[in-house]
């Protein structure tokens, strides 16, 4: 049997599991830390509360969009524009076959596909979502995309090519000064704007913050340290 010097573990002693008694850092959400590993290598599971916020925000936007469109169609069909807020907005029903703000109205099916891909992409992002602010931003985008996608699927003239109900005209009727839009368009734009701010602020969707310039030094690979 081999001998050991004082202070050294026995050569044939049981190995200690990494991350428990050896002093390695263990995060219950990410698993053991990998020395020199990148953020992509340390996959972080989604925070249930963040996913719940995303779902609730999207549901509220979708419900609000559906309710307002229901009343607009019921009250403003074959009705002249309604002046509101001292002329700041006009409620003016328009059937839009194009994208948000009536763009590219002759390519309806393309925007159905784009909206479907956007919804699927946001659902995939939710699998690693841990930031409440990102949950708010993505929830607004998801709700807005679903609101208009619902019109594409269920409204006339047919499946996947339905016309979106737009009704908000700024500063004048009939979109004289700005393209007519709806609640879904508004929330989608707010969500995209918030996402841009979060990106510029360095806040990541997994809840971490990107390092500032000059603080991006990473640990060298083990092979380089041994040289």
Rosetta silent file (secondary structure, phi, psi, omega in degrees, C-alpha in Angstrom):
SEQUENCE: XXXXXXXXXXXXXXXXXXXXXXXXXXXXXXXXXXXXXXXXXXXXXXXXXXXXXXXXXXXXXXXXXXXXXXXXXXXXXXXXXXXXXXXXXXXXXXXXXXXXXXXXXXXXXXXXXXXXXXXXXXXXXXXXXXXXXXXXXXXXXXXXXXXXXXXXXXXXXXXXXXXXXXXXXXXXXXXXXXXXXXXXXXXXXXXXXXXXXXXXXXXXXXXXXXXXXXXXXXXXXXXXXXX
SCORE:     score description
SCORE:     0.000 S_00000001
   1 L     0.000  133.094 -176.011    0.000    0.000    0.000 S_00000001
   2 L   -71.174  157.806  179.894    1.453    3.355   -0.970 S_00000001
   3 L  -100.823  159.007  178.991    2.391    5.975    1.556 S_00000001
   4 L  -129.551  152.194  176.721    1.230    9.535    1.677 S_00000001
   5 L   -90.457  154.881 -179.185    2.774   12.640    3.030 S_00000001
   6 L   -57.818  137.573  176.668    1.003   14.754    5.629 S_00000001
   7 L    89.933   -7.489 -179.864   -1.543   17.131    4.106 S_00000001
   8 L  -106.777  143.213  177.809   -1.930   15.085    0.896 S_00000001
   9 L   -72.103  152.400  177.462   -5.003   12.964    0.085 S_00000001
  10 L   -62.498  139.242 -177.318   -4.487    9.228   -0.293 S_00000001
  11 L   -63.795  -31.768 -178.034   -3.756    8.265   -3.883 S_00000001
  12 L  -101.051   17.416 -179.653   -6.313    5.489   -3.776 S_00000001
  13 L   -75.316  161.351 -179.368   -8.942    7.508   -1.929 S_00000001
  14 L   -66.995  138.623  179.577  -12.407    8.067   -3.371 S_00000001
  15 L   -72.622  138.371  178.426  -12.699   10.903   -5.844 S_00000001
  16 L   -85.773  135.938 -179.014  -14.816   13.804   -4.653 S_00000001
  17 L   -65.906  136.399  179.755  -17.622   14.882   -7.012 S_00000001
  18 L   -63.058  140.645  174.339  -16.977   18.157   -8.757 S_00000001
  19 L    87.321   -4.154  179.867  -19.066   21.041   -7.561 S_00000001
  20 L  -111.523  -75.190 -178.537  -19.897   19.552   -4.140 S_00000001
  21 L   -95.800  -12.211 -175.085  -16.956   19.090   -1.744 S_00000001
  22 L   -81.850   -6.280  178.773  -14.226   20.261   -4.069 S_00000001
  23 L    90.759   -0.493  177.634  -15.228   23.897   -3.817 S_00000001
  24 L   -68.336  141.678 -179.000  -16.327   24.174   -7.480 S_00000001
  25 L   -73.154  134.478  177.265  -19.141   26.667   -7.962 S_00000001
  26 E  -127.286  127.103  176.143  -22.498   25.128   -8.730 S_00000001
  27 E  -103.842  125.482 -177.532  -25.500   27.118   -9.880 S_00000001
  28 L   -62.300  -19.599  179.854  -28.811   25.291   -9.430 S_00000001
  29 L   -92.506  -24.549 -172.611  -30.037   26.821  -12.689 S_00000001
  30 L  -118.499  -17.157 -175.575  -26.988   26.232  -14.851 S_00000001
  31 E    90.626 -174.200 -178.294  -25.058   23.307  -13.326 S_00000001
  32 E   -60.424  141.399  176.803  -21.315   23.290  -12.497 S_00000001
  33 L   -69.927  140.027  178.209  -19.296   26.224  -13.775 S_00000001
  34 L  -102.142  114.832 -179.977  -16.889   25.379  -16.586 S_00000001
  35 L   -55.535  125.797  179.411  -13.508   27.144  -16.159 S_00000001
  36 L    77.812    0.282 -178.086  -13.003   29.330  -19.206 S_00000001
  37 L   -72.817  151.748  178.500  -16.410   28.352  -20.591 S_00000001
  38 L   -86.132  169.671  178.879  -18.445   30.854  -22.564 S_00000001
  39 L   -63.101  -33.906  178.979  -21.961   31.949  -21.723 S_00000001
  40 L   -65.814  -30.176  179.914  -23.252   29.788  -24.563 S_00000001
  41 L   -75.755  -25.767  178.883  -21.627   26.747  -22.952 S_00000001
  42 L   -99.508   80.866 -175.496  -23.340   27.435  -19.627 S_00000001
  43 L   -67.109  129.713 -178.448  -26.951   27.023  -20.741 S_00000001
  44 L  -106.131  129.460  178.816  -29.374   28.705  -18.351 S_00000001
  45 L   -73.700  156.642 -178.330  -32.845   27.335  -17.904 S_00000001
  46 L   -67.312  148.778  174.132  -35.835   29.653  -18.178 S_00000001
  47 L   -89.689  119.728 -175.892  -37.189   31.355  -15.062 S_00000001
  48 H   -53.408  -38.560 -179.188  -40.863   30.320  -14.733 S_00000001
  49 H   -63.542  -38.045  179.088  -41.898   33.780  -13.502 S_00000001
  50 H   -66.981  -42.131  178.124  -40.372   35.426  -16.594 S_00000001
  51 H   -63.941  -37.896  178.257  -42.141   32.998  -18.914 S_00000001
  52 H   -64.050  -41.119  177.473  -45.395   33.659  -17.047 S_00000001
  53 H   -61.909  -45.169  177.832  -44.990   37.421  -17.539 S_00000001
  54 H   -55.969  -48.415 -177.041  -44.399   36.913  -21.263 S_00000001
  55 H   -65.061  -41.460 -178.553  -47.522   34.759  -21.571 S_00000001
  56 H   -66.497  -45.512  179.577  -49.713   37.131  -19.528 S_00000001
  57 H   -61.170  -45.318  179.761  -48.595   40.237  -21.440 S_00000001
  58 H   -61.795  -41.354 -179.914  -49.142   38.491  -24.780 S_00000001
  59 H   -65.425  -40.439  179.446  -52.594   37.299  -23.680 S_00000001
  60 H   -65.356  -43.837  178.454  -53.629   40.781  -22.508 S_00000001
  61 H   -63.163  -45.197 -179.543  -52.478   42.376  -25.772 S_00000001
  62 H   -62.412  -43.470  179.280  -54.210   39.710  -27.848 S_00000001
  63 H   -65.790  -44.413  178.646  -57.452   40.033  -25.881 S_00000001
  64 H   -61.772  -40.564  178.494  -57.391   43.836  -26.019 S_00000001
  65 H   -64.452  -43.848 -179.464  -56.738   43.783  -29.747 S_00000001
  66 H   -64.141  -41.802 -178.536  -59.566   41.319  -30.372 S_00000001
  67 H   -66.225  -46.321 -179.700  -62.061   43.301  -28.270 S_00000001
  68 H   -64.142  -38.930  178.083  -61.270   46.651  -29.879 S_00000001
  69 H   -65.656  -36.209  178.665  -61.483   45.156  -33.370 S_00000001
  70 H   -60.984  -48.542 -178.409  -64.836   43.585  -32.531 S_00000001
  71 H   -70.813  -35.468  178.492  -66.359   46.907  -31.513 S_00000001
  72 H   -62.835  -45.858  179.283  -64.717   48.798  -34.368 S_00000001
  73 H   -64.439  -39.866 -178.181  -66.165   46.393  -36.942 S_00000001
  74 H   -69.389  -34.961 -172.448  -69.582   46.444  -35.235 S_00000001
  75 H  -101.706  -25.964 -171.896  -69.804   50.230  -34.903 S_00000001
  76 H  -109.879    0.463  175.643  -67.756   51.700  -37.766 S_00000001
  77 L   -63.896  125.797 -177.492  -68.666   49.494  -40.725 S_00000001
  78 L    58.164   33.916 -179.691  -70.123   51.862  -43.378 S_00000001
  79 L  -125.323  141.854  178.472  -69.698   54.725  -40.905 S_00000001
  80 L   -66.296  159.499 -179.951  -67.676   57.933  -41.415 S_00000001
  81 L   -56.606  145.025 -179.273  -64.509   58.427  -39.332 S_00000001
  82 E  -105.292  122.675  179.475  -65.073   59.385  -35.689 S_00000001
  83 E   -78.244  134.213 -178.979  -63.045   62.302  -34.339 S_00000001
  84 E  -142.031  155.916  177.890  -61.542   61.724  -30.861 S_00000001
  85 H    54.351   44.684  176.632  -59.191   63.455  -28.424 S_00000001
  86 H    64.780   25.300  179.774  -59.643   66.816  -30.065 S_00000001
  87 H    93.794    1.317  177.460  -58.571   65.559  -33.468 S_00000001
  88 L   -64.239  -41.359  175.729  -55.438   63.800  -32.261 S_00000001
  89 E  -131.698  156.939  172.640  -56.851   60.537  -33.571 S_00000001
  90 E  -126.284  132.479  174.915  -59.686   59.496  -35.842 S_00000001
  91 E   -86.029  110.383 -169.202  -61.345   56.080  -35.591 S_00000001
  92 E  -139.115  106.796 -174.496  -61.480   55.046  -39.221 S_00000001
  93 E   -71.670  124.427  177.138  -62.127   51.419  -40.217 S_00000001
  94 E  -136.413  136.371  175.235  -59.824   50.107  -42.947 S_00000001
  95 E   -94.050  116.010 -172.941  -59.286   46.514  -44.116 S_00000001
  96 E  -106.814  119.691  178.489  -55.552   46.085  -44.609 S_00000001
  97 L   -92.471   -2.592 -176.882  -54.214   43.273  -46.790 S_00000001
  98 L  -102.653 -155.969 -179.205  -50.585   44.309  -46.259 S_00000001
  99 L   -82.439 -167.809  176.690  -48.158   44.455  -43.365 S_00000001
 100 H   -57.531  141.251  179.894  -48.287   46.756  -40.375 S_00000001
 101 H    63.112   29.399  171.067  -49.221   50.328  -41.359 S_00000001
 102 H    66.914   24.114 -179.482  -50.665   49.114  -44.718 S_00000001
 103 L   -83.621  142.989  174.153  -47.296   48.377  -46.341 S_00000001
 104 L    51.700   59.460 -174.272  -46.999   45.970  -49.302 S_00000001
 105 L   -70.898  -10.746 -179.535  -50.702   45.209  -49.504 S_00000001
 106 L   -95.156   12.009 -179.122  -50.284   42.873  -52.491 S_00000001
 107 L  -129.220   52.452 -173.974  -48.215   40.293  -50.542 S_00000001
 108 H   -58.866  -47.813 -174.878  -50.656   39.149  -47.878 S_00000001
 109 H   -62.981  -30.401  179.934  -49.489   35.530  -47.613 S_00000001
 110 H   -62.066  -41.692 -177.430  -45.867   36.613  -47.097 S_00000001
 111 H   -73.431  -26.178  172.808  -46.747   38.457  -43.907 S_00000001
 112 H   -63.931  -44.559  178.809  -48.713   35.467  -42.654 S_00000001
 113 H   -64.752  -44.758 -179.206  -45.562   33.367  -42.985 S_00000001
 114 H   -61.605  -43.487  179.830  -43.389   36.072  -41.385 S_00000001
 115 H   -64.437  -39.326  178.797  -45.765   36.436  -38.433 S_00000001
 116 H   -63.619  -43.703  178.386  -45.848   32.664  -37.927 S_00000001
 117 H   -63.531  -40.593  179.660  -42.045   32.468  -37.915 S_00000001
 118 H   -62.973  -42.103  178.892  -41.850   35.392  -35.452 S_00000001
 119 H   -63.539  -44.296  179.432  -44.270   33.688  -33.062 S_00000001
 120 H   -63.776  -38.699 -179.910  -42.309   30.419  -33.236 S_00000001
 121 H   -64.799  -42.276  179.314  -39.021   32.271  -32.656 S_00000001
 122 H   -66.375  -38.828  177.163  -40.333   34.035  -29.554 S_00000001
 123 H   -62.715  -36.275  177.238  -41.637   30.744  -28.168 S_00000001
 124 H   -68.054  -41.655  178.182  -38.158   29.272  -28.652 S_00000001
 125 H   -60.725  -30.007 -178.382  -36.552   32.248  -26.868 S_00000001
 126 H   -63.023  -20.492 -178.847  -38.858   31.617  -23.925 S_00000001
 127 H   -68.650  -16.451  178.308  -36.976   28.382  -23.209 S_00000001
 128 H  -126.762   16.170 -174.403  -34.043   30.455  -21.864 S_00000001
 129 L   -78.288  127.030  179.427  -35.845   33.603  -20.761 S_00000001
 130 L  -132.313  -11.839 -177.789  -34.891   34.878  -17.294 S_00000001
 131 L   -93.273  129.193  179.135  -35.189   38.678  -17.583 S_00000001
 132 H   -68.114  -36.668  178.851  -38.495   40.287  -16.591 S_00000001
 133 H   -66.965  -40.706  175.670  -37.886   43.285  -18.856 S_00000001
 134 H   -65.955  -34.011  176.802  -37.202   41.002  -21.812 S_00000001
 135 H   -62.422  -40.696  177.054  -40.348   39.073  -20.890 S_00000001
 136 H   -63.424  -48.081 -178.341  -42.326   42.321  -21.137 S_00000001
 137 H   -61.613  -48.858 -178.461  -40.763   43.243  -24.483 S_00000001
 138 H   -68.726  -31.709  176.161  -41.230   39.815  -26.032 S_00000001
 139 H   -64.840  -40.434  176.889  -44.754   39.568  -24.629 S_00000001
 140 H   -64.031  -43.654  179.360  -45.724   42.816  -26.360 S_00000001
 141 H   -65.168  -44.268 -179.343  -44.226   41.626  -29.646 S_00000001
 142 H   -63.096  -45.671  178.881  -45.849   38.201  -29.349 S_00000001
 143 H   -61.994  -42.095  178.242  -49.263   39.639  -28.538 S_00000001
 144 H   -64.928  -42.915  179.468  -49.081   42.100  -31.419 S_00000001
 145 H   -63.977  -42.315  179.485  -47.961   39.440  -33.880 S_00000001
 146 H   -67.194  -34.960  179.200  -50.711   37.054  -32.757 S_00000001
 147 H   -60.076  -48.388  179.806  -53.341   39.802  -32.997 S_00000001
 148 H   -75.373  -31.939  177.359  -52.670   40.469  -36.663 S_00000001
 149 H   -64.616  -35.140  177.337  -51.994   36.794  -37.424 S_00000001
 150 H   -60.730  -40.675  176.247  -55.468   35.976  -36.092 S_00000001
 151 H   -62.948  -42.700 -179.615  -56.938   38.359  -38.665 S_00000001
 152 H   -59.825  -35.395 -174.674  -54.887   36.727  -41.436 S_00000001
 153 H   -83.200  -40.346 -167.806  -56.221   33.318  -40.504 S_00000001
 154 H  -109.040  -15.124 -176.289  -59.899   33.984  -39.730 S_00000001
 155 L   -94.389  166.582  176.896  -61.037   37.111  -41.563 S_00000001
 156 L   -66.451  150.692   11.918  -62.156   37.661  -45.122 S_00000001
 157 L   -89.266   -2.859  179.135  -61.310   37.095  -47.908 S_00000001
 158 L   173.479  176.255 -177.067  -59.983   33.721  -46.764 S_00000001
 159 L   -59.639  127.606  178.236  -57.684   31.474  -44.762 S_00000001
 160 L    72.026   -8.063  178.090  -54.115   32.868  -44.390 S_00000001
 161 L  -124.989   22.237  179.735  -54.918   35.848  -46.642 S_00000001
 162 L   -65.887  154.175 -179.575  -57.415   37.634  -44.405 S_00000001
 163 L   -90.316  134.783 -179.676  -57.353   41.423  -44.176 S_00000001
 164 E   -77.981  140.710  178.374  -56.247   43.004  -40.900 S_00000001
 165 E   -85.143  113.760  174.331  -58.639   45.444  -39.228 S_00000001
 166 E  -111.521  149.055 -173.552  -56.954   48.857  -38.837 S_00000001
 167 E  -155.073   -2.784 -178.388  -58.752   51.807  -37.287 S_00000001
 168 E  -104.655  115.651  178.783  -56.405   54.411  -35.731 S_00000001
 169 E  -118.347  120.182 -175.227  -55.632   57.385  -37.972 S_00000001
 170 E   -86.203  135.735  170.589  -53.454   60.129  -36.461 S_00000001
 171 L    65.085    3.518  178.304  -54.101   63.873  -36.914 S_00000001
 172 L   174.213  159.126 -179.433  -56.683   63.324  -39.632 S_00000001
 173 H   -77.084  164.820  172.253  -59.083   60.811  -41.182 S_00000001
 174 H    60.861   23.901  178.256  -58.291   58.260  -43.914 S_00000001
 175 H    64.200   35.625 -177.085  -54.601   58.129  -43.053 S_00000001
 176 L   -64.605  -36.407 -175.318  -53.931   61.603  -44.452 S_00000001
 177 L  -110.885  -21.858 -177.570  -50.863   62.221  -42.280 S_00000001
 178 L  -156.778  146.623 -177.310  -49.856   58.769  -41.091 S_00000001
 179 L   -59.425  141.324  179.195  -50.721   55.192  -42.033 S_00000001
 180 L   -70.671  138.781 -177.299  -53.766   53.748  -40.292 S_00000001
 181 E  -141.447 -173.798 -179.174  -52.887   51.114  -37.667 S_00000001
 182 L  -136.275 -176.410 -178.099  -54.361   49.152  -34.760 S_00000001
 183 H   -64.131  -39.520  179.959  -53.617   48.197  -31.153 S_00000001
 184 H   -61.063  -43.747  176.991  -51.584   45.132  -32.181 S_00000001
 185 H   -59.117  -42.999 -177.691  -49.336   47.288  -34.379 S_00000001
 186 H   -62.629  -49.039 -178.184  -48.833   49.736  -31.517 S_00000001
 187 H   -66.080  -36.471  177.685  -47.883   47.100  -28.950 S_00000001
 188 H   -61.963  -43.772  179.889  -45.588   45.350  -31.417 S_00000001
 189 H   -66.468  -39.616  177.592  -43.704   48.600  -32.054 S_00000001
 190 H   -63.012  -42.807  179.233  -43.439   49.346  -28.317 S_00000001
 191 H   -63.270  -43.250  178.116  -42.084   45.848  -27.712 S_00000001
 192 H   -63.804  -42.155  178.541  -39.500   46.152  -30.482 S_00000001
 193 H   -61.603  -42.505  177.859  -38.453   49.571  -29.168 S_00000001
 194 H   -64.700  -39.580  178.468  -38.028   48.197  -25.635 S_00000001
 195 H   -61.897  -39.704  178.624  -36.007   45.259  -26.992 S_00000001
 196 H   -64.272  -42.532  178.646  -33.660   47.669  -28.781 S_00000001
 197 H   -61.861  -42.387 -179.615  -33.160   49.663  -25.568 S_00000001
 198 H   -65.131  -39.066  176.783  -32.390   46.489  -23.623 S_00000001
 199 H   -62.999  -45.932 -179.358  -29.863   45.396  -26.248 S_00000001
 200 H   -65.254  -30.748  178.991  -28.133   48.772  -26.156 S_00000001
 201 L   -79.775   -7.387  177.993  -28.080   48.638  -22.344 S_00000001
 202 L    81.693   14.073  179.413  -26.354   45.250  -22.499 S_00000001
 203 E   -87.605  121.470 -177.393  -29.132   43.356  -20.701 S_00000001
 204 L   -89.876  161.281 -178.245  -29.360   39.800  -21.991 S_00000001
 205 L   -67.926  -21.727  178.757  -32.464   37.639  -22.184 S_00000001
 206 L   -86.854    7.272  176.712  -30.999   35.181  -19.672 S_00000001
 207 L    93.124   -8.440  178.212  -30.824   37.912  -17.029 S_00000001
 208 L   -87.534  167.427  179.006  -27.078   38.572  -17.262 S_00000001
 209 E  -117.557  133.969  179.933  -25.496   41.830  -18.358 S_00000001
 210 L   -64.346  141.377 -179.917  -22.943   42.086  -21.151 S_00000001
 211 L   -66.418  150.630  177.982  -19.506   43.295  -19.951 S_00000001
 212 L   -74.024  164.639  176.648  -18.516   46.867  -20.658 S_00000001
 213 L   -58.970  136.178 -179.234  -15.806   47.776  -23.147 S_00000001
 214 L    90.827   -6.736  179.000  -12.420   47.041  -21.670 S_00000001
 215 L  -122.081   31.751 -176.780  -13.795   44.307  -19.394 S_00000001
 216 L  -104.188   17.673  178.620  -14.183   41.533  -21.907 S_00000001
 217 L   -68.433  128.672 -179.646  -11.006   39.645  -21.055 S_00000001
 218 L  -109.174  156.434  178.319  -11.782   35.957  -20.881 S_00000001
 219 L   -62.950  140.761 -179.917   -9.862   33.192  -19.176 S_00000001
 220 L   -74.772  151.852  175.517   -7.300   31.548  -21.436 S_00000001
 221 L   -58.246  153.531 -178.689   -7.751   27.912  -22.465 S_00000001
 222 H   -58.324  -35.039 -179.195   -6.017   25.394  -20.232 S_00000001
 223 H   -62.559  -36.742  179.615   -3.589   24.496  -23.011 S_00000001
 224 H   -72.688  -35.313 -178.448   -2.372   28.108  -23.160 S_00000001
 225 H   -69.173  -26.681 -178.048   -2.023   28.373  -19.383 S_00000001
 226 L   -81.613   -8.624 -177.616    0.211   25.283  -19.274 S_00000001
 227 L   -72.767    0.000    0.000    2.709   26.678  -21.752 S_00000001
